[in-house]
Amino acid sequence: MSELIDIGIDKLMEVLRERGLPTGLSLAERRARMEDIGERFPAPASAKVTEVKIAGRPAEWVSDPASDEGRVMLYVHGGGYVQGSLASHRNLVFEIARAIKGRVLNLDYRLAPEHPFPAAVEDTVTAWRELLEIGIDPKKASFGGDSAGGGLVLAALVSAREKGLPMPGCACCISPWTDLIGTGRTMETKAKEDPMVNRSALDFFADFYAGDEDKSHPLISPLNANLNGLPPLLVQVGTAETLLDDSRRLVARARYAGVDVKYVEWAGMPHIWHIFAPLLAASRDAIAQLGKFVREKSG
């Protein structure tokens, strides 16, 4: 970003509320709406983007030219497991790459309903296995993801652990969706405050993703998973989120399982406020915090 601005959280929330939560949209319309994020906030020309294929899926390495090539993050985007793409999250991934001073693999995992659970988990774990096979040092690697991607990070870590794969040095979950049944108290108490996510949308996504599986399955709702042995976690969430309790309960269970967790609630922030980095200083601050955590925990 050549010119940094800060419109402030009050103005951002006003804009988000004016845009409104989508209702009655088809899946195609919802997907197009999310792709608009990538068009509004494209990665800068300085971003180094290299297209690759991993786990049989399109992906791209995103970095700053001055990055440490040895420090790697595997990133899985949000979008309720049914929307989102490399393009929608490319700028966020680039900002994360700059913050960790490394390179980020932006993975285009399979989406539901065309590919329901466990496709996304399988693609992420396979991508991790293939990174290890090409010589990526797991101690200098990390996982990252936002919203559904934050939940996918946890599910992939649990699945990789069960398969005997090495854990990365750490993992970062931004506004993670961890309970697809939606039992968190803040689903109701934050409903009027959250301008980005509501129960109707989450139920729409969850039905597509879970398919015939029980939504309480620990790899669908990682809030229910055995979290023993997971690497250090950073969990960032805004206090204006309906999914706030998804993070609070996850952190409590992870700590009970002996996981080293850094947990930060950002006052007044909406769901995945990081994507507004071109407009908001708090977004850039949160990404900087994430970068510091990764650099400390993964070499």
N, C-alpha and C positions, 0 to 999 in steps of 0.2 A: 504494500500500500504506500503510494508516494505521498499522499496527503491524508493524514489522520484527522478525523473529526469525531466529535462526541455529542450526539443529539440528546443524551441523557435518557435515563430509564423511563421517566414520566412520558416524554415525547414518544419513545419507542412503543410503550404500552398503548398509548393513544392510537398510534398508527396501526398496531396489530388489532386492536379492538374495532377500528373502522373497517379493516379488511374482513374481519369476522371469521368465525369458525365455519368451515364448509358443512352444509347440510343437504342431504338428498342428491349428492353428487355420485356419478358412476365411478367405477374403479379407474377408468381411463381419464376421467376429469380430475380425479384426485392425483393421479400420477403426473398429469400435465401441470397441475398446480405446484407440485413439489419441484418439478424441473425448472419452474420459474425462479426458484431460489438460485440455481446455478447461473441463470441468465442475468439476474439482478446483481449477483456477487461473484463474478468470474475470477479465477486465479489471475494474478498479474502476469505480465509478459516475462518477468524475471523468474517465474516458476519453471523448474526443470521437470518435465513430464515425459516419462518413457513408457510406452505401452508394452505390456507383456501378457503372457497367458500363464496362469497358475491354477492348479486344481481343475483344469479344463475350462476355466472361466476367464473372461477378460479382466484385466487388472492394469494398474499403472503405478510405477514408482514416481513419487512426487517429492521434490526436495528443492532446497536452495543451493545454488552452485557451490557455496562454501561449506556444505554439510559434511559431517563425518559419515562416510559411507558404511562404516562398521556398526553404527547405532541404527537399529531398525525397529519400526513399529508396523504391525499388521493391523490395519484399520477396517472396521466394518460399519457402514453407514446406518443411520436410522431410517424410519419410514414405515414402521409398523409391520415389517417383514413383507410388505406388498408393494412398496414404492421406494423411490430413491435410486440413485445411480452414481456412477463415477463423477458425472458432470455436476450433479446437485450438490456434492460435498467436496469438490476439488479445491475450492478456496479454503474451506475449513481445514482440510487435510494439509494444504500447503502451509497455513499458519501454524499448525501443530508441528510440521516438519521443521520449520524455522525455530520454533520454541524448544524442541528437543535437540536441535542442532544435529539432526540425522535425516534419514530418508524414511518415507512412509509408503507402505504398499496399500493402495486403495483398492479393495477387492469388490468386484461386481458379483456377489453371491446370488444364487438363484432365488427368485421371489415367488411367494404364494399369490394367488391360488393355483397358478400353473405348476408350482413346485412347493407344496406344503411341507411342514415339518416331517422329517428331519433334514431337508435339503440344505438349509442355511447353515446348520451346525456341521453337517458333513463337509460342505465346501470350505468352511473356515478351518476345521481341523486338518483337512487335506492340504490346504494352503500352508498351514503351519508345518506339517510333516515335510512338504516339499522345500520349504525354506531351510529347514534343518538339513535336508539331504544335499542342498547346494552349499552347505558350509556356514550358514548363519549361526553365530554364537548365541545360544539362548540367553546367556547371562547379559548380553548387550542388546537384547530384544525385548519388546513389550507388545501388549495388545491394547487396542483402543477402540471405542465405539460410543455412539450417542443414541439415546432412547432405546428403540428395539435393538440397535447395535450394541448398546451397553449391556442389555440382557444377553445378547448373543455372545459377547465377550465371555461372560460368566459360564454360559452353557458350553462354549467351546473349550474353555479351560477345564471344566469338569470332565468333559468327554475325552480330552487329550490326556488328562491324568489317568482316567480309567484305561486308556489304551497304552499306558506306560511311556508316553512321550515326555520329554523334559519340559518343565515349566519355563516360561519367559522370566526375565528379571522382575517384571512388574506388569500391572494392567491398570487401565484408566477407564472409568465408566462415567459418562456425561449424562445426567438426567436419565438413568437407566430404567427401563420398563422390565420389572422383575416378576410381576404378578398379573398374569393374563386373565385371571378371574375377576380382578378388580376389587379386592376386599379392603384396600387401604381406606382409612377414615378420610384422608384428604381428597379422595375422589369426590366426596360431597362437600367438605368444608372449604375447598379451594375452587369449586366449580365456577363461581362467579368471578374469581380473581384471575384464573388462568385463561389467557386469550388464544391459546394455541392447541390445547388438548382437552377433549371431554370424553365422557364415558361412551357416548354414541359412536365416536370415531374408533375408540379403542376396542369396543365390542365388534365393530365391523372388521377391523384388522385381525383380531384374535380368532374369529370364526374362520376366516380364510386360512390363517397360518396353521392353526391346530388341526383343521380337517377332521378326521375321525378320531383323533387322539384326545384324551382327557387334558384339559387346559392346566390341570394341576401337575402334570408330568414335570419332573424336576429339570428336564432340559428344555421345556417350553416356558415354565415359570421357575427360573433358577432360584427364586426366593425359597423354594422347597428342596433345593439340592443339598447334598453333603459337600460342604465347602472346605473340608479339611485338606491341607496341603496346597492350597492356592497361593500364588505369589503375592507380594505386597500390592494392595489396591489403593487407588485414589478414586473416591466417589465425590463428584461435584453435582449439586442440585440447587435449583432456585426455590425460594420460599413461596413463590407465587405459582407453584405447580400442583396440578391434581395428582401427579405421580410422586409427590414429596414423600409419602409414607412408603413407597416402593424402595426408596433409598434408605430411609431410617430403619426399616425392618431388616433390609439386607445387611446393613452395617452391623446391627446388633447380632445377627446370626453369624456373620463372618467373624466378628471378634470372639464370639463364644466358641467358634471352631478353631481359634488360635491364629487367625489370619491377621497380619499387620495391615491395618486400615488407616488411611488418612481421609477423614471425612470433613467436607466443607459445605455448609449451607450458605448460599449467597442471597442476602436480603433483597427481596423485591424482584428477583430475576425470574423471567419466564422460562419455559421449556427450551433447552438447548440454546441459551442466549449467545453461546459462542459463535453461532453462524452469523451474527450481526457484527462481527469484528470490524468491518469497514466503517461502522456507524457508532460504535459504543465502546468507550474506554473500559467498562467493566468486562466486556467480552474479551478484550485483549489482555486484561489482567488475569482473567480465569485461564486463558490459554498459556500465559506466562507461568502461572502456578503449576499447570500441568507439565509444562516443559521442564521446570525445575525438579519436579518429582521424578520424572522419567530419567533425567540426567543423574540424579542421585542414586536411583535404585537399579539402573541398568548400565552402569559403567559410564 
